[in-house]
Amino acid sequence: NTSSRHDLAAILDDVKRSQDTFVSFDLTKKLKEAWEKKMPVKTHSIRQAPFHVLSAALMPSVLVEMGYLTNSVDAKWLTAPSTPKQIAEILYDGLSQFIETMDKIPRNGHYTPHANRWTPKP
Protein backbone atom coordinates (compact mmCIF):
# COMPACT_ATOMS: atom_id res chain seq x y z
CA ASN A 1 0.00 0.00 0.00
CA THR A 2 1.50 3.30 -1.13
CA SER A 3 -0.12 5.27 1.69
CA SER A 4 1.29 2.92 4.34
CA ARG A 5 4.77 3.16 2.84
CA HIS A 6 4.51 6.94 2.75
CA ASP A 7 3.37 7.00 6.39
CA LEU A 8 6.23 4.71 7.41
CA ALA A 9 8.73 6.86 5.52
CA ALA A 10 7.39 9.98 7.25
CA ILE A 11 7.68 8.32 10.66
CA LEU A 12 11.24 7.17 9.99
CA ASP A 13 12.17 10.64 8.76
CA ASP A 14 10.71 12.14 11.95
CA VAL A 15 12.68 9.69 14.10
CA LYS A 16 15.88 10.55 12.21
CA ARG A 17 15.28 14.29 12.63
CA SER A 18 14.60 13.81 16.35
CA GLN A 19 17.83 11.85 16.65
CA ASP A 20 19.71 14.60 14.84
CA THR A 21 18.19 17.17 17.20
CA PHE A 22 19.46 15.27 20.24
CA VAL A 23 22.93 14.85 18.76
CA SER A 24 22.96 18.54 17.76
CA PHE A 25 22.11 19.51 21.34
CA ASP A 26 25.02 17.45 22.65
CA LEU A 27 27.33 19.02 20.06
CA THR A 28 26.13 22.44 21.19
CA LYS A 29 26.93 21.58 24.80
CA LYS A 30 30.50 20.56 23.86
CA LEU A 31 31.01 23.78 21.89
CA LYS A 32 29.69 25.84 24.80
CA GLU A 33 31.97 24.01 27.27
CA ALA A 34 34.99 24.70 25.05
CA TRP A 35 33.99 28.35 24.77
CA GLU A 36 33.56 28.73 28.54
CA LYS A 37 37.08 27.38 29.14
CA LYS A 38 38.71 30.17 27.12
CA MET A 39 36.32 33.09 26.89
CA PRO A 40 33.84 34.90 29.11
CA VAL A 41 30.30 33.89 28.24
CA LYS A 42 27.63 36.56 27.87
CA THR A 43 24.76 34.14 27.87
CA HIS A 44 24.41 30.68 29.28
CA SER A 45 21.51 29.61 27.12
CA ILE A 46 21.29 27.01 24.43
CA ARG A 47 18.23 27.51 22.29
CA GLN A 48 16.44 25.65 19.58
CA ALA A 49 14.78 27.41 16.69
CA PRO A 50 13.31 26.31 13.37
CA PHE A 51 15.88 28.09 11.20
CA HIS A 52 15.86 26.69 7.68
CA VAL A 53 19.65 26.34 7.68
CA LEU A 54 19.28 23.93 10.63
CA SER A 55 16.01 22.16 9.90
CA ALA A 56 16.89 21.50 6.26
CA ALA A 57 20.16 19.80 7.17
CA LEU A 58 20.11 16.01 6.87
CA MET A 59 22.56 15.62 9.75
CA PRO A 60 23.13 17.04 13.20
CA SER A 61 23.73 20.79 12.94
CA VAL A 62 24.25 23.86 15.09
CA LEU A 63 24.26 27.59 14.54
CA VAL A 64 26.87 29.48 16.54
CA GLU A 65 26.51 33.22 17.10
CA MET A 66 29.78 34.88 18.02
CA GLY A 67 28.38 38.38 18.49
CA TYR A 68 26.70 41.20 16.68
CA LEU A 69 28.41 43.82 14.56
CA THR A 70 25.68 46.25 15.64
CA ASN A 71 26.97 45.98 19.22
CA SER A 72 30.06 48.20 19.58
CA VAL A 73 31.80 45.88 22.08
CA ASP A 74 31.13 42.80 19.92
CA ALA A 75 32.16 44.66 16.77
CA LYS A 76 35.49 45.67 18.29
CA TRP A 77 36.21 42.07 19.33
CA LEU A 78 34.94 40.51 16.10
CA THR A 79 37.13 42.77 13.97
CA ALA A 80 40.30 42.31 16.04
CA PRO A 81 43.07 40.51 14.10
CA SER A 82 43.38 37.73 16.70
CA THR A 83 39.67 36.91 16.87
CA PRO A 84 39.33 34.54 13.88
CA LYS A 85 42.10 32.31 15.24
CA GLN A 86 40.57 32.35 18.75
CA ILE A 87 37.17 31.38 17.36
CA ALA A 88 38.66 28.65 15.17
CA GLU A 89 40.62 27.14 18.07
CA ILE A 90 37.62 27.13 20.39
CA LEU A 91 35.34 25.57 17.77
CA TYR A 92 38.03 23.00 16.98
CA ASP A 93 38.34 22.11 20.68
CA GLY A 94 34.57 21.71 21.04
CA LEU A 95 34.25 19.64 17.88
CA SER A 96 37.18 17.47 18.94
CA GLN A 97 35.59 16.80 22.32
CA PHE A 98 32.29 15.96 20.63
CA ILE A 99 33.95 13.58 18.16
CA GLU A 100 35.92 11.93 20.95
CA THR A 101 32.68 11.34 22.86
CA MET A 102 30.87 10.01 19.80
CA ASP A 103 33.79 7.72 18.86
CA LYS A 104 33.43 5.93 22.20
CA ILE A 105 29.84 5.01 21.41
CA PRO A 106 29.21 1.65 19.71
CA ARG A 107 27.21 1.90 16.51
CA ASN A 108 25.03 -1.14 17.20
CA GLY A 109 22.39 0.60 19.28
CA HIS A 110 20.43 3.79 19.56
CA TYR A 111 21.37 7.17 20.94
CA THR A 112 20.20 8.11 24.41
CA PRO A 113 19.38 11.82 24.31
CA HIS A 114 21.43 14.10 26.56
CA ALA A 115 23.38 11.17 28.00
CA ASN A 116 26.08 11.04 25.31
CA ARG A 117 25.78 7.30 24.97
CA TRP A 118 24.31 4.57 22.84
CA THR A 119 22.41 1.65 24.28
CA PRO A 120 22.17 -1.79 22.67
CA LYS A 121 19.09 -2.61 20.67
CA PRO A 122 16.75 -4.93 22.57
Secondary structure, DSSP 8 states (H G I E B T S, - for coil): -HHHHHHHHHHHHHHHHHHHHHHHHHHHHHHHHHHHHHS--S---------HHHHT-SS---------TTSHHHHHHHTSTTHHHHHHHHHHHHHHHHHHHHHTS-SSEEEETTTTEEEE--
